Amino acid sequence: MKRMNMIILVVFIITAFFFQAAMAADSAELASTHSTCEHSDGDGSYYGAAGSKHEARSQATSQCVMIKIDNFEARYGQMPDEDTVDLYMDACVNICK
């Protein structure tokens, strides 16, 4: 009975070791799939970095719209109207492909 418990313990330890090694490999693979999105135009430079291309593009798009709104406000002293913001969104939505 003691020998059987010892075998079970050894098998458990070996299994735990291989499970931990597999998890470390998955972590390394996820880290290597880090995506970025960069774009520049006359209003500024936009950059997004995330775990997926969609998230990185979303970050860069948000920066693009906000910078265009800030530039409008600095130039005209007021916030742009809804139609202008819609134009900015259209201009920024596909900045990274």
Helices and strands as residue ranges (DSSP letters): H 2-32, E 35-41, E 44-50, H 53-76, H 82-92
